[in-house]
């Protein structure tokens, strides 16, 4: 039971909720974030393309387009402050026919209207100059140099770490099931009986934002999950693109992409399948073949044998197909931040600014903290050190160079840092450090990571999970 009344409770610690928390932490406000999963970024935010969109896919009349453009321009400063992996590699849209070039021209005009910097229409020679491995069938396309790539979970982790550094409280494993509004504040109850009190509530619950809005007797809308399957290629391929490659989009989808990830693998996907199941993260062979077919139209050398893993993500598409970011007219002191599908990752810092302004208009007093510090220390990563730097690190602390994950070159010190920052599941450590993300997918390092979790936390092997409740690493007996 928490007796203090917080100024603001943010429901959901994905990229929207974390961005809002971090932005509001600059003010003299008592803020708490509650998250239903065992760790932050375990919902929608971990299962996406990791693209910072350039701003040409949506018309300027939509809220998502306006916030996408603003958000894109904020990432350079955020990167300098928080040190998450990020690169402006540029985005191309490859046209395979003169008919598709008509759509490219439309996207170009839309991008110009949106204020996209540096956008250009490319002929055959230019598009192959930008991406030499692109199919010879490409007749031209679009190039937007301001687009980029990012590790979405690392971005969320850094936002939360910054928010915590500036006074925000985080409660995980807090699934909101009930609320009561009295004496000008909410009493918010979790599934396990914990309670939080807050004067204002911001609903950034991703796939479950519609259900949270209903619990708070606010506006009714529908989140219809759109499932996307992804496949990851090994780092050691000789046809890896240097830029994000889009096909020419259709009316219902941006298409199946080829994405050079920030850490050196290549991402293929996503598919787009409407579903009513908010928990289905399965992948199947039929969709694999579909992804291979469409990505080979763009990059013919793509080979099934280079795939090291697959995953699925669920996009929280609303029935409006636009972002729903509004002060409720039904529930007091309640703001909906729903339907944040693509380009939600790109728009997230601008979403935070937008919500800040809504709070101000709603009567929240925003006084800047004199103690606010936007900067995080740059994390020490073994794979980024030169031989000389690694030798120096080894002399000061052997854990810094004791390799746990050989595929991704992750040290014991990095695993320990992840645990001490609250990431105590195998998935939490994977997303924080990249250990288990390489060719062997944890086949060699998982046991070592489990032993480090045991040592650092006191948990038994039977208490350690992959991603929280319902995902134990061990069942039954260990040994004979």
N, C-alpha and C positions, 0 to 999 in steps of 0.2 A: 504493500500500500504506500503510495507516494502522496504526501499531504500537501506539498507545495503546489501552488497554482502557477503554471508556466504561462508566459505571454502567448506563446505559439507552440502548437503541436503539429508536426509534419508527419503524415502517414505515408510511409514508403521511402526506402533508402536506395532507390535506383538513381539514374542519372538526373531526373527532374528534381526529386526530393533532395538529393545531395547537393545539387547546384543551388537550390533555394536556401538550404541550410547554411551553406558556406557564404552566400551573399548576405544573408540576414545576420550572420555572426559578426559583421562589421559594425553592428548597432547595439546599443544598450538594451538588449532584449534577452529574456530567459526562454531559451528554445530547447525543445526536445524532439527527437526523431524516433518514431517507432516503426519497426520493420517485422513482418511476419516470418521471414526466413531466419536461419541461424546466422547469416552473415549478410553484409550489404552487397549489392550488385548481383544477387543470386536469382533475380527475377528476369524481367524483359531485358535489362541492360547488359547481361552477359552474353546473350544470344543474338547478336546482330552483325552486320557487315563491317563495323568499325570504320565507317567512312565519314569524313567531314565533307558534306555536300557543298557544291559550289553555288547553287541557287537558281538553276535554270529549269528544273522539272515542274515547278508549280507556278500558277499565275499570281501576279502581285495582289490580287483581290483576296487571297487566303491569308489567314493569320499565320499558318505554318510557313508560308513563303517569306513573309515579312520578318518573322523571328529567325528563320534559317539564315537569311542574309546578315542580320545583326549578329547572330551567334557565331557564324563563320569568322567574322572579323575580330572576335574576342579571343580566339584560341592562341594566338601568338603570345599575348600577355599572360594568359593562364598557364601556358607551357613554361614560360620564364619563371613564374612564381611557384609552380607545383611539380615540375620536372617529370610529368607523365610522358610516355612514348608518343610522339606526334611528328608528322612530316607532311609538308605540302608537296606531294608528288605530282599533283595534277590529275584531272579526270578527262578521259576522252569518250566520246560516243561514236561508235564505228557504224557507218552506213554501208550496207552490202548491195545497194541498188540505187538507181536514180530516184525511184519512188521514195525510198527511205531518206534520201537527201532533202526531200520536201519537208519531212518531219524535223530534220536537223535544222533547216532554215527557220522553222517555227520555234524550236527550242532556243535558237540563237536570239531571235527577236524577243522572246520571253525573258531570256537572261539579260539582255540589254535593258529591257523595261524594269527588271528587278535591280539593276545596278551592279551586275556581276563584273568584276574587274578583270580585264585581259581576255575575255572570251573571244574566240575566233572560229570561223568556219574554215575547214581544211579541205584541200583537194587530195587526190590520191597520193601524190608525192609527199605532201606535208604530213598526212596521217601516218604513213609508213616511216617517215623520218622520226616522228615522235615515238612510235612503237614498232620497231623493226620485226618483231615476231608476229605481228598481226597478220591475219589471213590476207592472201593476195586478192581475194574477192572484195576487199574493202575499197570502195570507190571514193571515199572521203569521210567527213565526219565533223565533230565539234570538239574543241579543246578549251578546257577551263583550268588555267594554271593554279587557281586559288583553292581547288579541291584538295583533300588530303586523306591521310589514314591515321588511325589512333588505336590504342588498346583500350576498349571501352571500360573494362573492369578496373584497369589501373587508373583510369581517369576518375572513376567513382571512388576508389580507395583514397586517392589523393584529395578529392573534395571533402570526403568525410574526415580524413586526418586533419585537414586544415580547419574544418568546422569545429572539431573537437579541441584543437589547439586554441581556438578562440571562444571556448566556453559552451559549445553545444553538447547536450547529452544525447547519447544514442542507446536505445533499447532494442535488441534483436529478440527473435522468438516471441514477438508480441503481435498476435493476430487479433485485430479489432473485431469484436462481435456485438458490442452494445455501447450505447451512450445515453447520457441524460444531460439536459441543459437546465441549470438552475443557478440562481444568484450570479447571473452574468458570466458563467463559465461552464465548460463541458466537463463531465466526468466520463472518461473513456475507459471501457473495460476490455481486457484481452480474454482469449479463450481459456487461459489457465487461471484467470481470476485477478490478475494484476490490474491496477488502475492508475490512470494519469489524468491530471486536471489541467485544463488550458482554456484561456479566454478566446483564442482564435485557433481554428483548425484548417490546415491546408491538405487537401486530398490529392496525393501524388502516388496513388496505389497501383498504377500500371494496369495490368489485366483486370484487376479487381476494383478499379476506380468507380465503376458503375454500382457495384455492390456496396461500397463504402458510402457513396452518395445516398443510396437508399437507406442505409442504416441511420444516417444523420437526417433523414427526412428532407433532403434537398432535392434538386432537380433529378428527374429520371432520364437516363439515356442508356444506350446499350453498347457495351464493348464486345465486339465479335472477333475473337482471335483469328489472326491470319498466320497460318503456320508456314515457316520457311526452313527448308533443309539446306545444310551447308556441308561441303567436303573440303578437307585441307590437304594440300600437297606438300611433300617433303621439301626441306630447304635446298637439298642437293639436286636441283634440276637445272638444265641449261637453257630453258625457254621461259624463265620467269619474267613477267612484264615489269616495267618500271613505273607504270601509271595504272590507275584504276580504269578498267575497260568496261564500259556499258554498251549493250546493244541499243538499237533504237527502241524506245519504249512503246508499249501498247496502251490502250485506254485503261487497262486494269492493273498494269504492273510496270515497274522500271526495268523488268527483265532479269535474266540470270547473268551475273557479273563474273569477271575475273579480277581479283583484288590482290595486289602484292602487300601482304601484311607488314606492319611496322617492324616485326621481329624476324622477317626473312622467309616465312612460309608463303604459300599462295592459297587464297580462299576462293572457292567456286560456289556460287549460289546467289540468292536463295530461290527456292521454289515459292509459290504463292498459292496456298490452299485454305479457303475459309473453313472454319471448324467451330463447333460449340464446346469443344473440350479444352479447358484452360490449363490442363496438366499434361497433355500429350506432347512429349518431346522425342518421340521415336523417329527413326529414319528407315527407309526401305529401299530395296534394290531397284524397284521401278523408277523411283525419283532420282536415284543415282544415275541411271541410264539417261534420264531426261536431262539432268544437269550436264553430264558428259557430252551429250549431243549438242546442246545449245552453246556450251562454252567452246567446243571444238570448232563451231562456226566462226568464232572470234580468234581462237588460238589453236590451230590444228594439231600442234604437237602434244597437247594435253593427253596424258596417259593414265589409265586406271591404276597401273602398278605403282604410281607415285603417290597415291592417296594413303595417308597415315591415320586419319580418323574422320569421323563425321559428327555432326550435332544438329540440333534443331532449335529454332527460336520462335516465339509467338509474339506477333506484333499486335498491340492493343488498338485495333481499328475501331473507331466510333461509327455510329450510324450517320454522323454528319460528314465523315471523311475529312474533317478538319480538327485542329486542336480545340478542346473545350477548356478555356481558361477564363473563368468568370466568378465574380462574387455571387453567392447564392441569393436568390430573392425569396427563398422559402425557409432556409435554415440560417439562424443568426450567426454572424462572425465565421462563416464557412466559405472557403474558396475551392472550387473544383479545378484540378489540373489533370484532365483526362483526355483520352484519345491521342496520346503522345506517341504516335508511330513515326516512321521515317518522314521527315528528317529530324526526329526528336533529339537524337544525340547531338547533331550540329546546332540545333536551336536551344539546347539546354541552358547555356549561360544567359541567353536573351530571355528565356522563359523566367529565369530567376529575377531578372530586372523587371519584367512585366508584373510578376507577382508582388515584388517589393512595392511597385507603384500602386497596385490594387490595395495592398494593406494600408498604405499611406492615405489613399482616398477613403478607406473604411474607418479612419480615425486612429490608426496605430501611430504613435509618436516615434519617429526615427531619429535618434541622436547618435552620431557616430562615436565609436569607442576611440579614445586616445591610445589605448593599448593594442588595437587591432594590428595583427601581423599577417600579411597575405602570403608570406614566403614559407616554404618547407625546405629542409635540408635535402640536397641531392643524394639519393640513395646510392650506396656503393654496390655495384654489380660486377661480379668477377668477369663476365663475358665482355665488359666494356673496358677492362684494364689492359694496358700494354704489358709486355713481359717485365719491364723495369718496375712498373707500378705494382704488378702482382708480386714481384720479389720483395718489394718494400712492405706491402701489406702482409705478406707471409711472416716477415720478421717481427711485425708488431702484434699479429694475432693469427695463429695457424688456422683458426676457423674460417678466416676470410678466403683461404685458398684450398680448403678441404672440399673437394668436389663431391656433391651428393648426386646431382643430376648431370650425367655425362653428355646427354643429347643437347641440353640447353646451357651447359656450363654454369650451373647454379651451385653456390657454395653453402656450407653448413651455416655460416653466419647469416646468410640471406634467409634460410629456413627459420632460424631462431628469431630473427627480426620480425618475420611474418607472424610467428606465434605470439610474440610479446606485444604485437599490435592488435591481437585479438582474433587472428585467423587460425582456428584450431581444428579445422576439417581438412581432408585431403584436397577438396576442391578449392577451399579458401586459400590454402598455401599454393596450389597450382596457379590460380589467377593472380596472386600477389607476386610470385617469383618466376613463373613459367616452368618450374620443375614438374615433370610428368607430361609436358606438352610436346616432346620431341618424337623422334621416330619410334621409340619403344613404348611410348604412351604410359610411362610409369613402371614398365616391367622390371627395370633394374633399380629404380630409386624409391619406389613406394615403401618398401620394407624399411629402408633407412629413415625415411621421413616419419613413419609410424614410431620408430624407436626414439626419434628426437622429440616428437609430440609427447610420448610417455615421459621422457626425462624432464621436459620443460613444464609440463602441466600436472603431472601426477595421475593422469588418466590411465586406466587399464586398457589393453588392446580391445576389449569388448565395448568400451565406452567411446572409442574413436570412430568417427563416421566419415563417410565420403562427402555428404553435403547436409548433415543434420539429421533430425528425427526421421526414422524409417529407412536409413541407409547405412547400417552398421558395416564396418569393414570385415569383422569376423563374426561368425555365428557358430555356436557349439563349442567344441574343444579345439585347442591348439596343440598339435603334437600327437603322440600316440598314448 
